[in-house]
Amino acid sequence: MSDPAPREVPLARVRNIGIAAHIDAGKTTTTERFLYYAGRIHRIGEIDEGTTQMDWMVQERERGITITSAATTVHWHDHRINIIDTPGHVDFTIEVERCLKVLDGAVIVLCAVGGVEPQTETVWRQADRYRIPRLAFINKLDRLGADFYRVVKMMAESFSQVPLPVQLPIGTEDEHEGVIDLVENVACVWQSDDLGATYETRPVPEDRRAEVEAYRHRLVDTLTTFDERLLEKYVGGEDITPDDLRAALRKGTLELTVVPVFCGSAFRNKGVQKLIDGVVDYLPSPLDVPPLAGTNPRTGEAETRKPDPKAPFSGLIFKLATDPHRGLLSYLRVYSGTVKAGEVVWSAPDMKRVRLAKLLMMHANRPEEVAGLSAGEIGAVIGLKESRTGQTLANLAHPIAYESIEIPEPVVFIAVEPSTRAEEEKLAATLEILALEDPTFRRKVDDETGQLILSGMGELHLDILIDRLKRDYKVGVHSGKPQVSYRETVTGKAAAEGRFVRQTGGAGHFAVIKLAVEPCADGNETKNEIKHGALPAEFVKAVEEGIRDSLEAGVLAGYEVTGTRVRILDGKFHEEDSHDVDFKVAAATAFRDAFLAAGPTFLEPLMELEIVAPEQYLGGILGDITARNGRILHIEPVKGHQIVRAEVPLANTFGYATALRSLTQGRATSSMQFKTFRPVDRETRVRLYPLFAETRQPAPPTA
């Protein structure tokens, strides 16, 4: 197949962007309009009809949600825009994380009714972590309760960057018909008879001129605080042109100082073309992004790569997907150089030679084969059998390894089993594929029960995985009910000695190790405090492996240990009778005894819940949250609706969507996301570990 024309676009006119938002804010609908108005598709797909281009999975079309990120490319005037549409549901947050890792800019879509919602904040923090310039698009201005100005205020209160409206809405709810462009100082009104393909430019309405002048003055005033050229023109009384404002807005956006705010209604085909113009005008090209830092895997020294097609090739694999006809697809962002199909490169950090059999450009799930990929491009590779998310591919003569992608820990698990013995091998092979695609999905066999345990980010995540096993891969499985993935930790300090000493007449076993455990603020930490030379390095390594295994396996009830620092204090060995495995056993014993003496407890996942419901149902909703041991954080009235934010233990949220539908006759919507882990109450401690009932240890206070 030939390359999608035209591919030869200067890097300065390339944009790599992601579209991200809270669930149901309209990301995919907005992306579909991008494709339609740019001429990539000739019929607008709708989520309700299951006809969208970007939501191509059966599960996505049935449920009306985005589950996996999808990449495509459009051309807008003389620019090329590579777009990744990301999921909004928190269970699939890894899709957003790994896409933002490789993108240069982002469009954050906000609902004009819900405003800044929990997942909006999560996406925003992810973009902050990778220092990604962004635009905001306040969508759904046609919805009952839409309020553009309230959402802008929420953004100003929630985020450090200044939300700077570059548009104002013309009407809301049923009266929404267009936007006022503050940069051009004109009104844009969309026609309804051509799916919004054209819009009419008019003078600003007389009754809006004072408001527009005030917002335009604020726009100029804000921009002059960091753009000296604009300040000079302003102080000198010179005319400030739209090009002056665009240049200053671009500068502020790239510096992460301001966020240009657009508005419209993607579903009603209003405002999208102006948003695409904003992507071109304000978001960075690969040339505007600082050179990417990495390390030389041979020397360990820091190196950088500039986005130059003539530089040594390097790229990062950020996503894996399986194609029924082509096998494993490795999605690749090329940061420097050019690579050709069939070329052999390094795979870091494992430093293996791999051959790139075929290179592709993707349009959702439809690939187009290409001869090569260059700096600034996003494509896919066929032929990498041992590919993993976060791997670097690099030129043989100039290797580099980029920082990998941070993977969040799963919080829910279920037990599954094949429906027949004949399905066992097929199930194992399929789970291997799913684990490659989704690094937040984990599987293990319970040592005590022999059950196969699948872990994920939430109830929906596991539901989708089971559905894919049955429908996509034709694997018969039975599954239990979702269970909370608790964590184990300590609240105090303790030390213990572990001994593994055996004499059987021949070669014996001898290992003595002393460990101490204590709380650790962030994750787990192991510190070797043995005096230099007191214990050979290979035995210290074995001790660390024993500790690592113990942290993963848990002590009380088999849950992973977190928030714990382990200090290796002392050890003894025998010249002839000591072996690596002896110290692993001794370390596990010492860890267990110290852990049990250090005030152990459980941590439970706490979820942040947001509900939008008509006012008349507020009392029932609040009562239900209280009954679930939840805590109300905030209640806000919005034009006949109430927005409720609360925090609820994950264990009490299973089936909540169904319960809420019953409470509100299906008129409320809800979403939730993981917030933090907190200590459980005494009742839960005893339920999870009955021996606590026999001790006098007080339960640790809840957060």
N, C-alpha and C positions, 0 to 999 in steps of 0.2 A: 504494500500500500504506500502511496505517496504521502509526503508531509502535508499537513494542513496549511494552506497558503493564506496569508503570507507569514512565514516563520522568521524571515530575516529582518528583524527589527532592532535598531540600536538599543543597547542596554539602558540608556537614559529614558527610553520610552517603553520600558517593561515595568509592569507592576505585579508583584506576587502578594496576593491578599487572601485573607480568610474572612468568612462571614460567620459571626458567632453571636449567641444571645441566650437568654433564658428560654426554656421550653415554651412553645406556642407564641413567641413574639413575632414570628413571620420570617425567619431566616431563609427557609427553602423557597417560600413564595417570592421573596425579594430576589433570590438567585435566579429563579425561573424567568423573572422579568429582565434581569441582566442578559440572559441568553437570548430572549426574544427580541429585545430592542437592538441588540448587537448583531442580530441576524444569524446567530448560531442555531437556533431552532425556529420553526415556522408555525408552531402552534403552542400556545401557552399551556403548560401542564398545571393541574390543580391538585392539591393535597387531598381534598375531599373526594375527588374522582379517582385518586390513585393513578394519575397520569403524569406525575412529575418526572423530569429527566434525572435529577440528582438523587431522589429517593427511589432507587431502582430495586432494592430488595423486596421480596414478597412481604416480609414482616413489616417493613417500613410503610408500604402502601396500604396494608391492612389496618395498621394502628395509627397512621397519619402522623408519624414522628420520624425524625432522622436518627438512625442507629449508628451508621458508619460514615465517616467523612468521605466526600467524593470530590475529585478534582476535574477541572475543565479549563478551557482557554477561550477567550473571546477577543475580538479586535474592536476597538472603539476609536473611530477616526484614524489617527496614525499611531495609536498605542496598542500594545498587546497586554492583556490582563489575564494572568493565571489565577484562577479562583479555586478555593477549597471551601465547600459548604460543610459546616461542622454540626454535630448534634447539640441539642440544648438540654437534654435530660442529664442530670448529674451522674446517673449510672454509667454514662459513656463519656465522662470527662477526660479520659485518657486520649480520646480522639481529638479533643480541643488542644490538650497539652502538647501532643506530639506534632500537631499541625502548626501551632503558634511558634514552636521551636524553629521551624524552617521558613517561616513567612517574614516578609518585610513590613507589612502593614495589615490593618484589620478594620472591618466595618462592624461595629457593635450595634445590633438592632435592639431597640427597646419598644415595649408596648406602650401606647399612649394612655392606656388605662392602668396597667400594673406598674409602670415606671421602672425604677431600679429594684429588681427582684433578686432573690438569693443567688441564682446562677449567674445573673448579670455581674454581681460583685465578684464571684469566683472567676469568671472569664476576664474581668478587668484586672484582677490581681495577677492572673497568668500573663496577661499582656504586659503588665508592669515588670514582672520578673524577667521577661525577655526584651524589655525596653522597646516595645513595638508601638510606633505611631498609629493613631486610630482616628476614625470618624465615627460619629454617632448618627443613627437614623431612627428618629422617633416615628414608629410605624402605627398603623391602625387608627389613624385620626378619624376614620369614618365610624368607629365603634362608639356605642353608648357609653358615656362617662369619660371619653377622651379629653385630656387636658395637657396640651403641649407645655405650657408654662410651669405647671406643677412638676413635670418630669425633668425639665431643665433645672429647677430648684433642687430636686432630689439628687441630681448628678452633682451639683455644686456642693451639696452637703456630704456626699458619699465619697467623692474622689478628689485627689490632690490637683489634678489638671483642671484648668478653667474650661467649663463647657461654654462655647461661644457660638450662639445661633448665627448661622449665615442665611437662614430662611425663617419666615414666620408663616403659620398656616392661614389660608383663606377659608374660614369656616371650619367647623368640626361636626362630628356625628353625621347626620343626614345632609348637612349643608356644606360638607367639605368638598371643595372643587379645585383647589390648587395651592400654590405657595407664593409668597412674596420673597424675591431674591434680594437680600440686603446688599450683596456685592454689586450686582448690576442695577439695583434700585428700580426693579420692575416687578410686575405681577405675572405669574405664569398659570394659565388656566388650561386644564386638560380636557380634551374632547372625549365623549363617551362612546362615539360611534365607530372608533377605529382601535379599540383596546388600548387607548392611551398612547398610541404611536406618535401622535402629534400634540403639540400644545400651543396655545396662543399667548403671545407676549403683549401685555397691556400696561398702561401707566398705573401706578399705585392708586388704589381707590382713595377718593378724597377723605372719607371718614377714617382712614388708617394712616394718613400721612404723618400726623404727630407721633403716633406710636412707632412708625417705621423710622422716623428721624431720630427718635430717642435710642432705639436699638442700634441704628447705624452709627450714631455718635459713640455708644458704648463699645461697639466693635472697633472703631478707629482708636478710641482711647486705650483700650486693652492692648492693641497691636503696637502702639507707639511705645509701650513700656519695654519692649525688647527689640524693636526694629528701628535703628537709628535713622535710616534713610527716610522711613515714613514719618518719624518724629520731626526731622528737618523740614519736610514739606508741610507738615501740619503747623509747626510753629511759624514758618515763613508765609503762611496763608495761601500756599499754592493749592491748585485743584488736586484732589486725590482720586486717581482713576481706579476702575475695577482691577486693572493689572497690578497696580500698587498694592491693593488689598489682597489679591491672590498671592502675590509674592511674600507678603508679610505673614499671611495665614499659613503658607507652606513652611516658612521658616519656623514659626511657632509650633506647628504640628510635628515637624521632624525633631525639634528639640524637646518634645513631650511637655511643652508648656501649656498649650491649648488643645482643645478637641472641637473641631468644627461640627456643629449640630445641624443636620438636615431633617426634613420631615415629609410626611406624605402618607399614602395608603397603597402598599404594594398590591394588595388584592383588588383594589379599585383602579389600579394602573395609574396612579398619580404620584409624581415626585421621583420616579426611579431614574429617568434620564439625567436629571440634575445631580443625583447621587453618583452616577457613573462619572459625570464630569468632575465631581469632587474627588473621586478616586484618582483620576488622572492629574488633577491640579494640586492635590495636597499630600497624597501618600507617596512614600519614597520609591525610587527605582533601586535596583541592586547597587548602583554606584553611590547612592546616598547613605548606605548602611556601612558602619565601620568594618574593616577587615575582620574576618572571623578568626578567633584565637583557638589554637589547639596545641598539641605536643607532638614532638617527633618520637615515634614509638621506639626508635633505635637508640636515641641519646637521652630521651626524657626532657629535652629542652623545649621551652615555649616557642611556638612559631605562629605566624598568621598567614592567611591567604586573602588576596584581593580578588574582587569579582572581575577577573580579566580572562577572556576566552583563550588567550595565548599563554597563560600561566600554567604550571603543572596542574593536572586534573585532581580535584578532590570533591567529594560529595557525601551527604549523610542520608542513610536509609531511615526514614521516619515512620514507615507503615508497611505492613505485609498483608497481602490478600491472596486467596486462592482462586484461580480461574479454572472452571471445569475442563476447558480445552487446552490451556497453556500452562497449567501448573501454578507454581508460586510466583506471584508478582511482588517485586520489592520496589516500593515507591522511593524515589531518590530526588533530593534537592542538590543540584550541582552548584557549588560555591565558587569554583575556579577551574579554568582550563576547559578543554573539550575532550570528550570520550567518544569513541566509535564502537559500533556493534562488532562483537567478536574480539574486542581488545581484552588483554589480561591485565589486572590491577591487583593492588594489595587490599585485603580486608583487615581493618584494624578494629579492636586491639589484638586480635589473635594472630595477625600477620601471616595470613594464608594467601596464596595466589588464587584468584578466582577469575573466571572468564565470563564476560558479559555477552551471553549468546545473542540476545536481541534487545533492542531499546524501543520504548513505546512512549507516545504521548497519549494521555487518557482523557476521555470525555465520559465522566461517570464510570460505567462499567464497560464502555466501548473503547478498545485501544486502537491506535493508529501507529503502525510501525514506522520508525524513522532511522536514518543512517547514523545519527549522532545526537548528543546532548551537550549544550555549552553552558558556561557560567550564567547564572540567573534563571535557568530553566528548571522546571519540575516535570519529571517523567517517571517511567517505571522500567525495571530490568527483568528479563526472563533468564533463568539459568543459574541462579544463586541458591543451591540446595540447602546450604547451611546458613542462610541469611537470618539476621536477628534485628529487631527494632533497636535503633541507636548505633548500629555499626557504621564505621567510616569506610568509604572506598577511596583509594588514592593511587596516584601515579607510582609505578614501580621504583623509579629513580628518586622520587621526592615524597616519601610517605609522611602522612600526618594523621593524627587521631583527634577527632573533635569530642567534646563532652557529650556523654550519652544522655538519654532522656529519663527524667525522674518518673518512677512508676508508683502510683498510690497503692496502699495496702487494701485488700478486700475486707469487707465488714460483714458479709452474709455468706452462709454456706448451706448446702443441701447434700444429702446422701443419695446416690444413684446406683442402680445395678442394671446390667443388661437383661432384657426380657427372656433371653435364652442363652445357653452356653455358646451356641454358634455365633452369637453377637459379640462375645468378649473381645476377640482380636479386632474386629471392626470398630468397636467402641474406643479401644485404646488408640488406634490409628487416627480416628476422627478427632479425639480430644487433643492429640498432638498437633493436628492442623489448627484447631481452634485456639490453642495456647500460643501458637506462632502468630496468629492474626491479632490476638488480644492479650497483651501482657498483663492486664489486670485480672485475667481469669487464671486461677490456680487449681491444680488437682493433686490429691495425695490419697494414699491408702491408710486408714486408721490402723495403727499397730495392734490395738486391743480387739476391735470388732471385725477387722478385715474389710470394712466398708470403703467404697470409693467415695471420697468427699470432693465436691466441686465448690470453690469459693469465688465470690464475685463482689461487685460494688453495690448491689442492691437487689431487691426482689424482682424488678423488671429485667435487670441484667441476666439473672439466672433463668428467668422465664424465657427470654429470647434464646439463650444458649440451648435449653432443652428443646425448644421448638425447632431450632436449626438442626439439632441432632436427628430429630424425628422426620422432619420434612425435607431438608436440604440433603442430608446424608443417609436417609432411610435406615437409621439405627434405632432398633426398638429398645427403649429404656423405661424403667420405673423410677420415680423420684419421690423423695419424702417432702416434708414441709420445710420451708426456709428456716434456718436457725441463725441466731446472732453469733458473729465471730467475736467473742470477748477477747480481752487481753489480760495477761497476768503481770503484776508488778509488785514492788516492795515499797513499804512506807518508812522503813527504818534501816539501820545498819546492823550487819552481823558478819561473823567470820566462822569458817569451819575447815576442818582438815579431812581430805579424802585419801584413803589408803587402799592400794591394791597390791597385796603381798601374798604370794602363793609359792610353796616349795613342794615339789612332787617327786623328788629324788633326782631328777635330771635338771634341765634348764628351768629356772624358776621365773617368777614375775615379781617385780618390785617397783612401786611408784608411790610416792607420797607428795601431796600438793596441798598448799594452804591458800584458800581464796577468801576474799571479803566482797560483800555486795552492799550496795547503797543506791538510793534514788538518783536518777540522772534526768536532767531537765529535757533533753532532746534525744529521743531514740535510745539506743544502747551503746555502751562503750566498754572496751576491754583494755586495761592498762597493765603492762608487765612491769612490776616493781621488784622483781628478783634481782639481786646484785649480779653484776656482770660476771659470767663464768660459773655461777653457782649451779646452773642447770644447762646442759647442752642445748643448742638452738633447736635441734630437731625435736627435743622433748617439749620445749616451750611451744613450738608450733602445734604439737599434738594436744597440749593443754588447751590452746586457743580453739582448736577444732572441736574438742569436747565441750567447751563453753558454748561455741556457736551452735552445736547440735542441741544442747540443753535449752538455749534461748528459743530455738525454733520449736522444740517439742513441748515446752512448758513443764511445769512441775505439779500444779494443783489439779488441773482437769484437761490437760493437753492443749491449752490455748497458747499462742505465741507470747513470749515475754517481751515487754517493752519498758522504756523508762528506767532501765537498770544499768548501773555501772558495776563491772566486775574487776576487781583488783587481784592480780596474781602476786601473792605475798612471799611465798617461800616454797621450796621443794627439795626432795632428796631422791637420789637415784643410785643404782648399783651398776658397777662397771660391766658385769656380765649378764645379770638377770633383768635389767630394765629394757623395755621395748616401747615403741611409740604407742601401741594400743593400750598398754598398761596406764599410761598417763591420760589417755582419753577417758578410760574408765574411772580413774581416780578423780579427774577434774569433774566428771558428771556427778560423782558422789558428793564431792565437796560443794559443788554448786547447789545441789538439791538441799543439803543440810543447812547451808548458809541462807538460802532463799526462804526456807520454812521458818527460820529463826528471825527473819528481818521484817516481820509484820506484813506478810503477803496479802494481797487482795486482788480483786478483779476490776478491770476497767470496761465500761460499756460504751458503745457508739451513741452519741447524742446527735439527733437530726434537727435541722432548722426547717420548720414547716411554714409555708405561706398559703393562705386561703383567700380567694376573692369570692364573695357571696352576697346575695341580696340582704338588705338590712334585717328583714323579718326572721332570718334564720340565725342571727348572731348568738342569741341565748343558747340554743341547742349546740352550736359549734363550740362555744366556750366551755359548756358543761362536759362535752365529750372529750375535749383536750384535757381538762382537769381530771376526768376519770382515767385517762391514759397516763397519769402522773406527769403531765406536761406543764409547762410554765408559759404564760402569755407574755410576750415581749413588747408588742406594739399593736394598736388598733387604729386604723385611719379610715374615716368616712370619705367616699368618693362618689358623688352623684348617685345616690340610691344604693350604692354597694358599700361593703365594708371589707377592708384588706386587713387580715389578721396574720401576724407573725408570732410563732411560738417555737419552743424547743421541746422535743419529746424523745424519750429513750427509743432507740430503734426497735427494741423488742416489743414495744406497744404500738408500732405503726403498721404491722403486717395487715393487709386487707383494708387499710384506711380509705383508699379511693372508693371502694364499694360502700363503706359505711357513710362516707360523706354524701354520696349520691342519694342514699336513703334518707339522710337527715334533711337534704335540701331539694328533694324531688329532681335531682340531676341538674340544678341550676348553679352549682358552685364548682369552681375549679381549684385544684391544689397542686403544689409541687413541694418537694423536699430535697435537701442535700445534707451530706455529712458535715457536721460542724466541728466536733472534737470528741475525744475520749474522756470520760469522767469516772471516778470511783463509784462502784455500785453501792446500793444500800445493804444493810445487814441481812435482810430477808433473801436477797438475791445471792449474797455471798454463801449463805448456808445452803441454798438450793443447788448451787454449782459445786460446792465442796462441803458435804455434810459434816466433816470433821470440825469445821469452824464452830458448830453448835456445841462442841464439847470443850471449847477453849473459852477463856475469859477475856480474850483480846477484844477491845472495843472496835467497832467498825470505824474505818476512817471517815471523816466528814465528806459529804458529797460536795461537788464543785458548785 
